[in-house]
Amino acid sequence: MRARLALLIAGAAVLVAAPGSARPPLRFQPDPSSVIAAEIAFNRLAQQKGQWTAFAETAADDAVMFVPQRVVAKEWLRKQANPAASVSWAPSIAYVSCDGNLAASTGNWKRPDGSVGYFTTIWRRDKKGRWQWIMDHGDTLGEAREAPEFLTGKVATCKRPAEGAPVGPPPEGKPTKGAPPPPPDESLVWSADVATDGSRHVRVRMWTGDEYQTVIDDRVKAGS
């Protein structure tokens, strides 16, 4: 297990120097293992410092969550007290954009009372290259999803579409107010649609070189 964790956490950031620049910009390999490592560290922080403290410390300023309506995470978290014991979670798979700056992870969680569910988190690198979450949501389940024997990761292709094919993300109508724009390379796109009754639909799509493949499709009923 220690050897596997070491491999997961050993994601390498690549520094690319712009010719003639004194301070080159940071560019990163699209590395799923670094996302998995961020999830593991996120969970560890929750166990050590408290559930909502960990959420607040790892969130981007524009991060959103659902309670059940969409809220700005840091504003909502500022008013929350940590529960006596934190929920624990583990990622199952991570998807990363072609440019390595956006990622989605999903897996199982478990509360201290034994109830279980799943989560999906969208991650974005900050200016220093650190992963911060920008969307987090989940739902309860009657029984946990089957956990994979090995943690896995997939990377969106950088291949451009054939001539005449659409370049942008698949049409989904106008984005909802406050929804973030797609990443610059548009190889990994996500949406979170919330109805007035609190039900929501979260989707993540990854570019294959020919089309967008839905890799995460979460539907949460009202009242969950």
PAFI-908664 format. One record per residue (C-alpha): x, y, z; residue in one letter; chain. Coordinates in pm, 1 decimal, padded with zeros to 6 digits. Each point is the difference from the previous one (the first is absolute). Layout:
# residues N
<x=X | y=Y | z=Z | rest=a | kette=A>
...
END
This chain:
# residues 224
<x=00000.0 | y=00000.0 | z=00000.0 | rest=m | kette=A>
<x=00282.9 | y=00241.4 | z=00084.2 | rest=r | kette=A>
<x=00166.8 | y=-00072.2 | z=-00330.9 | rest=a | kette=A>
<x=-00325.3 | y=00066.2 | z=-00185.2 | rest=r | kette=A>
<x=-00052.3 | y=00327.1 | z=00185.8 | rest=l | kette=A>
<x=00352.8 | y=00107.7 | z=-00082.5 | rest=a | kette=A>
<x=-00066.6 | y=-00060.1 | z=-00367.1 | rest=l | kette=A>
<x=-00325.4 | y=00194.7 | z=00015.8 | rest=l | kette=A>
<x=00152.0 | y=00298.4 | z=00171.6 | rest=i | kette=A>
<x=00299.3 | y=00015.2 | z=-00229.9 | rest=a | kette=A>
<x=-00168.4 | y=00211.3 | z=-00268.4 | rest=g | kette=A>
<x=00260.5 | y=00218.1 | z=-00167.7 | rest=a | kette=A>
<x=-00051.2 | y=00367.2 | z=-00080.3 | rest=a | kette=A>
<x=00193.0 | y=00116.0 | z=-00305.7 | rest=v | kette=A>
<x=00152.6 | y=00346.5 | z=-00018.3 | rest=l | kette=A>
<x=00005.5 | y=00144.2 | z=-00349.6 | rest=v | kette=A>
<x=00211.0 | y=00309.4 | z=-00051.1 | rest=a | kette=A>
<x=-00121.3 | y=00264.2 | z=-00241.2 | rest=a | kette=A>
<x=00293.4 | y=00130.6 | z=-00205.1 | rest=p | kette=A>
<x=00141.5 | y=00319.4 | z=00149.0 | rest=g | kette=A>
<x=-00228.3 | y=00002.8 | z=00302.2 | rest=s | kette=A>
<x=00148.3 | y=00050.8 | z=00344.9 | rest=a | kette=A>
<x=-00280.4 | y=-00187.6 | z=00175.2 | rest=r | kette=A>
<x=-00135.7 | y=-00278.9 | z=-00218.5 | rest=p | kette=A>
<x=-00365.6 | y=-00097.3 | z=00030.1 | rest=p | kette=A>
<x=-00084.6 | y=-00324.7 | z=00171.2 | rest=l | kette=A>
<x=-00134.5 | y=-00268.4 | z=-00228.5 | rest=r | kette=A>
<x=-00100.2 | y=-00342.5 | z=00114.9 | rest=f | kette=A>
<x=-00031.9 | y=-00344.5 | z=-00143.7 | rest=q | kette=A>
<x=-00361.3 | y=-00128.7 | z=-00000.2 | rest=p | kette=A>
<x=00066.3 | y=-00229.1 | z=00294.5 | rest=d | kette=A>
<x=-00294.2 | y=-00187.5 | z=00159.8 | rest=p | kette=A>
<x=00220.6 | y=-00121.8 | z=00284.6 | rest=s | kette=A>
<x=00043.3 | y=00357.2 | z=00125.0 | rest=s | kette=A>
<x=-00380.2 | y=00036.0 | z=00018.4 | rest=v | kette=A>
<x=-00032.2 | y=-00324.7 | z=00193.0 | rest=i | kette=A>
<x=00275.2 | y=00120.7 | z=00232.7 | rest=a | kette=A>
<x=-00192.8 | y=00326.2 | z=00052.7 | rest=a | kette=A>
<x=-00313.5 | y=-00199.4 | z=00091.2 | rest=e | kette=A>
<x=00193.4 | y=-00216.4 | z=00246.1 | rest=i | kette=A>
<x=00154.2 | y=00308.8 | z=00160.7 | rest=a | kette=A>
<x=-00343.5 | y=00169.5 | z=00009.5 | rest=f | kette=A>
<x=-00150.7 | y=-00293.9 | z=00188.8 | rest=n | kette=A>
<x=00296.1 | y=-00016.3 | z=00237.4 | rest=r | kette=A>
<x=-00037.0 | y=00371.6 | z=00075.7 | rest=l | kette=A>
<x=-00369.0 | y=-00053.2 | z=00081.4 | rest=a | kette=A>
<x=00084.5 | y=-00272.1 | z=00251.5 | rest=q | kette=A>
<x=00271.4 | y=00212.0 | z=00161.2 | rest=q | kette=A>
<x=-00147.2 | y=00352.1 | z=00000.4 | rest=k | kette=A>
<x=-00372.9 | y=-00048.3 | z=-00049.4 | rest=g | kette=A>
<x=-00231.9 | y=-00057.8 | z=-00293.0 | rest=q | kette=A>
<x=-00102.4 | y=00356.0 | z=-00090.2 | rest=w | kette=A>
<x=00341.7 | y=00140.9 | z=00083.5 | rest=t | kette=A>
<x=00150.7 | y=-00232.5 | z=-00260.1 | rest=a | kette=A>
<x=-00260.8 | y=00097.7 | z=-00257.1 | rest=f | kette=A>
<x=00067.1 | y=00370.0 | z=00057.4 | rest=a | kette=A>
<x=00379.4 | y=-00032.7 | z=-00013.5 | rest=e | kette=A>
<x=00001.5 | y=-00189.4 | z=-00329.6 | rest=t | kette=A>
<x=-00272.9 | y=00195.9 | z=-00183.7 | rest=a | kette=A>
<x=00056.6 | y=00263.9 | z=-00265.9 | rest=a | kette=A>
<x=-00159.1 | y=00338.3 | z=00067.7 | rest=d | kette=A>
<x=-00265.7 | y=-00065.9 | z=-00266.6 | rest=d | kette=A>
<x=-00070.6 | y=-00359.5 | z=00105.7 | rest=a | kette=A>
<x=-00363.6 | y=-00108.0 | z=00019.3 | rest=v | kette=A>
<x=-00188.7 | y=-00268.1 | z=00189.2 | rest=m | kette=A>
<x=-00367.0 | y=-00092.4 | z=00040.0 | rest=f | kette=A>
<x=-00204.8 | y=00015.5 | z=00321.3 | rest=v | kette=A>
<x=-00209.7 | y=-00088.8 | z=-00207.5 | rest=p | kette=A>
<x=-00002.1 | y=00325.5 | z=-00199.4 | rest=q | kette=A>
<x=00327.8 | y=00126.7 | z=-00140.5 | rest=r | kette=A>
<x=00200.8 | y=00211.6 | z=00246.2 | rest=v | kette=A>
<x=00342.6 | y=00160.6 | z=-00000.5 | rest=v | kette=A>
<x=00188.3 | y=-00255.5 | z=00203.8 | rest=a | kette=A>
<x=00225.6 | y=00224.2 | z=00208.5 | rest=k | kette=A>
<x=-00289.1 | y=00226.5 | z=00102.3 | rest=e | kette=A>
<x=-00207.4 | y=-00299.3 | z=00110.9 | rest=w | kette=A>
<x=00290.0 | y=-00180.7 | z=00167.0 | rest=l | kette=A>
<x=00089.6 | y=00307.0 | z=00205.4 | rest=r | kette=A>
<x=-00324.6 | y=-00046.6 | z=00194.5 | rest=k | kette=A>
<x=00037.2 | y=-00374.2 | z=00064.5 | rest=q | kette=A>
<x=00133.5 | y=-00176.2 | z=00308.0 | rest=a | kette=A>
<x=00196.4 | y=-00318.7 | z=-00051.9 | rest=n | kette=A>
<x=-00188.9 | y=-00318.1 | z=00093.1 | rest=p | kette=A>
<x=00148.5 | y=-00205.5 | z=00283.2 | rest=a | kette=A>
<x=00129.8 | y=-00252.8 | z=-00253.7 | rest=a | kette=A>
<x=00057.6 | y=00059.5 | z=-00368.5 | rest=s | kette=A>
<x=-00136.0 | y=-00194.3 | z=-00292.7 | rest=v | kette=A>
<x=00277.8 | y=-00203.5 | z=-00164.5 | rest=s | kette=A>
<x=00039.8 | y=-00058.8 | z=-00370.5 | rest=w | kette=A>
<x=00220.7 | y=-00157.4 | z=-00263.9 | rest=a | kette=A>
<x=00023.7 | y=00070.3 | z=-00372.8 | rest=p | kette=A>
<x=-00052.9 | y=-00278.2 | z=-00253.4 | rest=s | kette=A>
<x=00096.1 | y=00174.3 | z=-00324.1 | rest=i | kette=A>
<x=00126.9 | y=00337.1 | z=-00120.8 | rest=a | kette=A>
<x=-00039.8 | y=00166.5 | z=-00339.1 | rest=y | kette=A>
<x=00237.1 | y=00276.7 | z=-00111.2 | rest=v | kette=A>
<x=-00017.6 | y=00253.5 | z=-00281.9 | rest=s | kette=A>
<x=00253.8 | y=-00000.1 | z=-00280.0 | rest=c | kette=A>
<x=00180.4 | y=00306.3 | z=00136.4 | rest=d | kette=A>
<x=00017.7 | y=-00146.3 | z=00352.0 | rest=g | kette=A>
<x=-00181.7 | y=00290.9 | z=00166.0 | rest=n | kette=A>
<x=-00347.5 | y=-00142.7 | z=00062.9 | rest=l | kette=A>
<x=-00102.8 | y=-00334.5 | z=00146.5 | rest=a | kette=A>
<x=-00297.4 | y=-00193.3 | z=00129.1 | rest=a | kette=A>
<x=00009.8 | y=-00272.9 | z=00263.3 | rest=s | kette=A>
<x=-00270.9 | y=-00227.2 | z=00132.1 | rest=t | kette=A>
<x=-00020.2 | y=-00268.8 | z=00265.9 | rest=g | kette=A>
<x=-00168.4 | y=-00119.1 | z=00319.4 | rest=n | kette=A>
<x=-00053.0 | y=00164.1 | z=00336.5 | rest=w | kette=A>
<x=-00105.5 | y=-00132.2 | z=00340.4 | rest=k | kette=A>
<x=-00137.2 | y=00184.1 | z=00302.9 | rest=r | kette=A>
<x=00079.6 | y=-00093.4 | z=00360.7 | rest=p | kette=A>
<x=-00355.9 | y=-00134.6 | z=00037.5 | rest=d | kette=A>
<x=00067.7 | y=-00255.0 | z=-00274.9 | rest=g | kette=A>
<x=-00203.1 | y=00163.8 | z=-00278.0 | rest=s | kette=A>
<x=00168.9 | y=00002.1 | z=-00339.0 | rest=v | kette=A>
<x=-00011.4 | y=00186.9 | z=-00328.8 | rest=g | kette=A>
<x=00203.0 | y=00134.7 | z=-00287.4 | rest=y | kette=A>
<x=00165.6 | y=00331.6 | z=-00085.5 | rest=f | kette=A>
<x=00120.7 | y=00182.7 | z=-00306.7 | rest=t | kette=A>
<x=00251.7 | y=00282.6 | z=00025.9 | rest=t | kette=A>
<x=00125.8 | y=00236.9 | z=-00270.3 | rest=i | kette=A>
<x=00356.9 | y=00120.1 | z=00051.0 | rest=w | kette=A>
<x=00191.7 | y=00290.3 | z=-00154.9 | rest=r | kette=A>
<x=00364.2 | y=00098.1 | z=00035.0 | rest=r | kette=A>
<x=00067.3 | y=00340.6 | z=00152.3 | rest=d | kette=A>
<x=00273.8 | y=00236.6 | z=-00117.2 | rest=k | kette=A>
<x=00256.4 | y=-00189.9 | z=00206.4 | rest=k | kette=A>
<x=-00105.3 | y=-00333.4 | z=-00145.4 | rest=g | kette=A>
<x=-00183.8 | y=-00125.1 | z=00308.6 | rest=r | kette=A>
<x=-00323.6 | y=-00189.1 | z=-00044.0 | rest=w | kette=A>
<x=-00304.5 | y=00177.5 | z=00147.6 | rest=q | kette=A>
<x=-00353.7 | y=-00126.4 | z=-00026.1 | rest=w | kette=A>
<x=-00255.3 | y=00216.2 | z=-00182.2 | rest=i | kette=A>
<x=-00306.8 | y=-00225.2 | z=00026.5 | rest=m | kette=A>
<x=-00086.4 | y=-00271.3 | z=00246.4 | rest=d | kette=A>
<x=-00317.7 | y=-00200.6 | z=00028.7 | rest=h | kette=A>
<x=-00124.5 | y=-00346.2 | z=00085.7 | rest=g | kette=A>
<x=-00294.6 | y=-00204.9 | z=00115.0 | rest=d | kette=A>
<x=-00085.9 | y=-00284.7 | z=00232.8 | rest=t | kette=A>
<x=-00033.1 | y=-00358.9 | z=-00123.5 | rest=l | kette=A>
<x=-00165.0 | y=-00310.1 | z=00142.9 | rest=g | kette=A>
<x=00332.2 | y=-00177.5 | z=-00034.7 | rest=e | kette=A>
<x=00340.7 | y=00117.8 | z=-00110.1 | rest=a | kette=A>
<x=00110.9 | y=-00027.5 | z=-00359.1 | rest=r | kette=A>
<x=00245.9 | y=-00278.2 | z=-00061.6 | rest=e | kette=A>
<x=00346.5 | y=00141.2 | z=00061.4 | rest=a | kette=A>
<x=00260.7 | y=-00081.3 | z=-00265.7 | rest=p | kette=A>
<x=00298.8 | y=-00212.1 | z=00091.6 | rest=e | kette=A>
<x=00229.3 | y=00265.0 | z=-00143.2 | rest=f | kette=A>
<x=-00047.9 | y=00374.1 | z=-00020.6 | rest=l | kette=A>
<x=-00005.7 | y=00112.2 | z=-00362.4 | rest=t | kette=A>
<x=00027.7 | y=00316.6 | z=-00202.5 | rest=g | kette=A>
<x=-00076.9 | y=00112.0 | z=-00353.3 | rest=k | kette=A>
<x=00120.5 | y=00298.0 | z=-00201.1 | rest=v | kette=A>
<x=-00195.2 | y=00182.3 | z=-00270.1 | rest=a | kette=A>
<x=00162.7 | y=-00005.7 | z=-00340.4 | rest=t | kette=A>
<x=00163.3 | y=00309.1 | z=-00148.5 | rest=c | kette=A>
<x=-00096.9 | y=-00110.6 | z=-00350.3 | rest=k | kette=A>
<x=-00201.4 | y=00263.3 | z=-00181.1 | rest=r | kette=A>
<x=-00324.9 | y=-00092.3 | z=-00173.9 | rest=p | kette=A>
<x=-00010.8 | y=-00072.6 | z=-00370.8 | rest=a | kette=A>
<x=-00048.4 | y=00293.7 | z=-00234.7 | rest=e | kette=A>
<x=-00358.2 | y=00119.1 | z=00015.6 | rest=g | kette=A>
<x=-00072.4 | y=-00168.1 | z=00333.0 | rest=a | kette=A>
<x=-00103.6 | y=00215.8 | z=00300.8 | rest=p | kette=A>
<x=00292.1 | y=00123.4 | z=00206.1 | rest=v | kette=A>
<x=-00176.2 | y=00122.2 | z=00312.6 | rest=g | kette=A>
<x=-00183.2 | y=-00197.2 | z=00268.4 | rest=p | kette=A>
<x=-00329.1 | y=-00169.7 | z=-00089.3 | rest=p | kette=A>
<x=-00294.5 | y=00240.2 | z=-00015.1 | rest=p | kette=A>
<x=-00202.6 | y=00005.4 | z=00321.3 | rest=e | kette=A>
<x=-00178.1 | y=00331.2 | z=-00033.3 | rest=g | kette=A>
<x=00101.6 | y=00312.5 | z=00185.1 | rest=k | kette=A>
<x=00206.0 | y=-00054.9 | z=00316.2 | rest=p | kette=A>
<x=-00180.5 | y=00062.1 | z=00328.4 | rest=t | kette=A>
<x=00077.1 | y=00316.3 | z=00190.0 | rest=k | kette=A>
<x=00322.7 | y=-00032.8 | z=00196.2 | rest=g | kette=A>
<x=00110.9 | y=-00311.4 | z=-00187.5 | rest=a | kette=A>
<x=00372.9 | y=00000.3 | z=-00076.1 | rest=p | kette=A>
<x=00119.1 | y=00008.1 | z=-00361.1 | rest=p | kette=A>
<x=00150.7 | y=-00310.7 | z=-00159.3 | rest=p | kette=A>
<x=00378.5 | y=-00041.0 | z=00026.9 | rest=p | kette=A>
<x=00209.4 | y=00168.3 | z=-00270.3 | rest=p | kette=A>
<x=00081.9 | y=-00326.7 | z=-00174.7 | rest=d | kette=A>
<x=-00362.6 | y=-00126.5 | z=00029.3 | rest=e | kette=A>
<x=00116.8 | y=-00361.3 | z=00024.6 | rest=s | kette=A>
<x=-00175.4 | y=-00056.3 | z=00333.3 | rest=l | kette=A>
<x=-00331.9 | y=00177.6 | z=00055.7 | rest=v | kette=A>
<x=-00252.2 | y=-00019.9 | z=00280.7 | rest=w | kette=A>
<x=-00343.9 | y=00129.4 | z=00083.6 | rest=s | kette=A>
<x=-00215.1 | y=00013.0 | z=00312.9 | rest=a | kette=A>
<x=-00367.1 | y=00068.0 | z=-00058.7 | rest=d | kette=A>
<x=-00211.2 | y=00063.1 | z=00310.7 | rest=v | kette=A>
<x=-00380.9 | y=00005.6 | z=-00003.7 | rest=a | kette=A>
<x=-00213.1 | y=00214.7 | z=00230.2 | rest=t | kette=A>
<x=-00088.7 | y=-00309.8 | z=00206.1 | rest=d | kette=A>
<x=00368.3 | y=-00061.7 | z=00074.3 | rest=g | kette=A>
<x=00047.3 | y=-00293.6 | z=-00233.7 | rest=s | kette=A>
<x=00310.0 | y=00025.1 | z=-00215.1 | rest=r | kette=A>
<x=00184.6 | y=-00156.4 | z=-00288.2 | rest=h | kette=A>
<x=00379.1 | y=00005.0 | z=-00010.2 | rest=v | kette=A>
<x=00181.3 | y=-00114.3 | z=-00312.8 | rest=r | kette=A>
<x=00363.1 | y=-00019.8 | z=-00100.7 | rest=v | kette=A>
<x=00098.6 | y=-00054.0 | z=-00363.3 | rest=r | kette=A>
<x=00341.2 | y=-00077.7 | z=-00141.5 | rest=m | kette=A>
<x=00120.9 | y=00061.2 | z=-00355.5 | rest=w | kette=A>
<x=00110.3 | y=-00319.8 | z=-00179.8 | rest=t | kette=A>
<x=00127.4 | y=00165.0 | z=-00316.5 | rest=g | kette=A>
<x=-00324.8 | y=-00060.6 | z=-00185.7 | rest=d | kette=A>
<x=-00273.5 | y=00068.8 | z=00254.0 | rest=e | kette=A>
<x=-00079.2 | y=00077.5 | z=00360.2 | rest=y | kette=A>
<x=-00039.6 | y=-00309.5 | z=00214.2 | rest=q | kette=A>
<x=-00207.4 | y=00025.6 | z=00319.0 | rest=t | kette=A>
<x=00221.3 | y=-00135.4 | z=00278.0 | rest=v | kette=A>
<x=-00203.5 | y=00112.6 | z=00303.3 | rest=i | kette=A>
<x=-00379.8 | y=00030.6 | z=00002.0 | rest=d | kette=A>
<x=-00141.7 | y=00067.7 | z=00348.8 | rest=d | kette=A>
<x=-00369.7 | y=00060.2 | z=00065.2 | rest=r | kette=A>
<x=-00113.8 | y=00103.9 | z=00346.8 | rest=v | kette=A>
<x=-00368.9 | y=-00004.5 | z=00087.6 | rest=k | kette=A>
<x=-00174.1 | y=00279.4 | z=00188.8 | rest=a | kette=A>
<x=00033.2 | y=-00036.6 | z=00375.0 | rest=g | kette=A>
<x=00323.4 | y=-00199.6 | z=-00014.9 | rest=s | kette=A>
END
